[in-house]
Amino acid sequence: MKEFLSYMRPYRRDCILAVFCIMAETVFELVIPLVMASIVDVGVANGDTHYIIMRGVQMCAFALMALVLGQGSSVFAARCGQGLGAELRKAEFAKLQKFSFSNTDHFSTASLVTRMTSDVTTIQNAIATGMRPGFRSPVMMLTAMTASFFINARLALVFLVAAPVLGILLFLIISHVRPLYTLMQGAIDRVNRIIQENLTAIRVVKSCVRGDYEIHKFSQVNDSLRQTSERAFRLAALNAPAMQFVMYTTILTILWFGGSFSAVGGVQVGELTGFLSYVLQVLNSLMMLSNVFMTVTRAMASWNRIREVMDEEIEITEERARDIQVAEGDIRFDHVYFKYHPDAEEYVLSDISFHIKPGQTVGIIGQTGSAKSTLVQLIPRLYEATEGTVYIDGHPVAEYPLKGLRDSIAMVLQKNTLFTGTVKDNLRWGKEDATDEEIRRVCQIACVDEFIDRLENGLDTMLGQGGVNVSGGQKQRLCIARALLKNPKVLILDDSTSAVDTATEAKIREGMAKSLPGTTKIIIAQRITSVLHADQILVLDDGKLNDVGTHESLLASNPIYQDIYYSQQEGANL
């Protein structure tokens, strides 16, 4: 609860004002039945018109004050709820930015989206709509019960039976419905996952004519969500009839005994009228309180899901960081082992040791699944080595501040990503304050200038989500230009020219060699032609370093390299 309330700290003023308005409104509403009782028993009984008018005006004033305070409580509660929701989303998103790849792997993308949207919305709505009845009901109930005992203690004894019965019914309903709310949010995760996958791969779905299959798959998870929701709300719906049954039974009991007392002169009519008003307030308070418990129960299920994200232990930290920067780009792997999960039986990378000198160009080649991409992701600490140490300029990568380390390393990942915005905006992800001249220079090196003029507005052309309005090769060249704009000490190209023809690839390689002579370059490739110029080539096989050498030495002695080379030569000849 302390952690939850910490997110509400910026909105304490609104929260306090909302509670004040709720309490003050409740007091005014509770006074009205007393005034009404005095009008009947004093004004009407004695025929005192002036007394009736004065008390009537007083009732109207109290009602008007309650109306104004009620409006104020709604406004302040809404501000508090929406503000809390904003703080939760902000904190959750900031936490996600600290996640390593391993942390992100613990959650599905669809689940994280649900936790930041649906779960947060559930909590903020619970605050905005539940604050008024949540604070109003206990005060109104206790005050009205006190007033009821003050009016007639014998009639008020009925509450001692009604309240425990309501409490037991509410406990039974909540204990059964709470697990269903958690299941319901999980079902929303699955629905979002299917939608996300379908929209992301819509071209594959249409080209393979799998629309009917996707509809069937969506129908299954959608029906699961519907069934889970129906079970949860069916149980929650029992709350209203249970409360009403107890409420009307209590009213009938009071009318029965109250009428008997009135017949023998024990209770005045005005007293009974005022007593019934308080009875209705007590029972309505209990009903509102039960609804609050139901709302809070669902909100707590969502809060527990959010806490799973917020309590996720960040695997890559800066505990060992010192005030150092990457100066040369010297890279050394010292008996490095890696696996994605600590309890995994096998290592993805095993006993990797090699040394890359500053300014060298190094190629990495191997069969599909040999962990080439995983290897280079250890350098900027996107993943953390399980055993062994990765060094840059003689310092373990864990000793570098993450921002400085990653700023000095430019990566063009295997899966190219562009963001919604202009071409220029996307390029400036490499350097926010890049000048137009710098942008033109990197565009020339990456051969972006070959097609940029054909786009509608050149560098100011708007790119769709994921860069859908440019081809795969164009997307790769834009990503390379974005990386070059960083002017990095280490440049990693992870199979980033696979969609580019060999002539264009050669021009890009030549441009990088001239413009970045001191930059250490690591090139992962499937094509031998992409790495044969490298100072040294690493051959990976099933997560192990099979051999290191130049193109000539590997072609002469390494069977794996020979197989790759000759298979590509045969394919080219065909």
Secondary structure, 3 states (H helix, E strand, C coil): CHHHHHCCHHHHHHHHHHHHHHHHHHHHHHHHHHHHHHHHHHHHHHCCHHHHHHHHHHHHHHHHHHHHHHHHHHHHHHHHHHHHHHHHHHHHHHHHHHCCHHHHHCCCHHHHHHHHCHHHHHHHHHHHHHHHHHHHHHHHHHHHHHHHHHHCHHHHCCHHHHHHHHHHHHHHHHHHHHHHHHHHHHHHHHHHHHHHHHHHCHHHHHHCCCHHHHHHHHHHHHHHHHHHHHHHHHHHHCHHHHHHHHHHHHHHHHHHHHHHHHHCCCCCHHHHHHHHHHHHHHHHHHHHHHHHHHHHHHHHHHHHHHHHHHCCCCCCCCCCCCCCCCCCCCEEEEEEEECCCCCCCCCCEEEEEEEECCCCEEEEEECCCCCHHHHHHCCCCCCCCCEEEEEECCEEHHHCCHHHHHHCEEEECCCCCCCCEEHHHHHCCCCCCCCHHHHHHHHHHCCHHHCHHHCCCHHHCEECCCCCCCCHHHHHHHHHHHHHCCCCCEEEEECCCCCCCHHHHHHHHHHHHHHCCCCEEEEECCCHHHCCCCCEEEEEECCEEEEEECHHHHHHHCHHHHHHHHHHHHHHHC
